[in-house]
Amino acid sequence: MGDRTFLDWPFFEDRHRAFAADLEAWASANTDALELHGDHDLDGDCRAILRSLAEGGWLRKAVPDANGRLDVRTLCLTRETLARRSGLADFVFAMQGLGSGPISLFATDDQKARWLPGVASGETIAAFALSEPEAGSDVAALSTTARREGDHWVLDGTKTFISNGGLADRYVVFARTGEGGAKGLGAFVVDADTPGCEIVERIPLMAAHPLATIRFNQCRIDADRILGAPGEGFRIAMATLDVFRSTVAAAALGFSRRAFDEAAARATSRTLFGAPMSDLQLVQASLADMALKIDASALLIYRAAWLKDQGAPRVTREAAMAKLYATDEAQQVIDAAVQIFGGLGVTAGHPVERLYREIRALRIYEGASEVQKIVIARQALAAMAGGAHG
């Protein structure tokens, strides 16, 4: 199970500790259902994992509760726990949350009642369609358009690197409704079988996840499928990422914990030069560095999640710090684990080899590490300017 003492930190309430224990017990009992890797039937594995998560009731945590609350600490705990077992299981849960996140955060009550129950039950597979061939990190540069025609919106353009693309039943699509820049975007809910919504290609990755390029060609949707008002799409996208960037960091933390557990077990069981490998000072130093990175990551992640759950309107700085640090340091933790395993660590299918492939994408999606540095710097400078003029 690894270290669970972090649950005693004051970031958590008893309900979080009980939830973490229940999920851990369920995940341990359902290892075979979760540890699928999409090597042969990616879509089939994703659907099988989705069914397992739905049957366990865990997908209900991807959408707001009866009080309309989307608990970020619970989202993070779920992703951390699932990621320790399977990157694909984490992905499936994460996309139900992110793919419906704009609906959870910005839809009307009628829209939520219409679209969220299927996400919670696993009957609907969700996706978040933001990135474009020429607009990934620079969201304000999106070129996909949405024009109003009577009682409809008509979408034209291309989205790429869309997680769950080709698998999802429904997409939240960001498109330009007016002027250039951040003020001219809207967010729209588009069913996958809508005429004019076409999967152009599936994109294979080094760690298999469903990903695709999607083209919208005269894709006509009802006018009531816009979230908020025209021009609010940028704010909706940024606020959604504000919540879910912390959960990306939590997934990286889950990968790190698994890597540490595997490395520690290897070091204590392997004999080297007549003694356990763990007696070697260089190995101890490596394990110490790994443990430090893991705890520092957890502190940043659950600080950001706690702040959001306490009602902070934005946690842009804190979420960016958590994602930047946890994903970059997870790469180092996993690399150290591979080194401890030696040749076994680069053997196809070995747990640390899979982790090595899984972690790399987390440093790119939902804002690359370089973008997070820009975000952090701007937030720090703004805070300094505010203090100076206060």
ABEGO torsion letter per residue (X at the ends): XEBAAAAABAABBAAAAAAAAAAAAAAAAAAAAABBAGAABAAAAAAAAAAAAAAAGAAAAABBBAAGBBBAAAAAAAAAAAAAABAAAAAAAAAAAAAAAAAAAABBAAAAAAAAAAAAAGABBBBBBABBAABBABAAABABBBBBBEABBBBBEBBBGBBGBGABABBBBBBBABBBEAAABBBBBBBAABBGBBBABBBBBABBBBBBBBBBBGBBBBAAABBEBBGAAAAAAAAAAAAAAAAAAAAAAAAAAAAAAAAAAAAAABBBGGBBAAABAAAAAAAAAAAAAAAAAAAAAAAAAAAAAAGBABAAAAAAAAAAAAAAAAAAAAAAAAAAAEAAAABBGBAAAAAAAAAAAAAABGEBAAAAAAAAAAAAAAAAAAAAAX
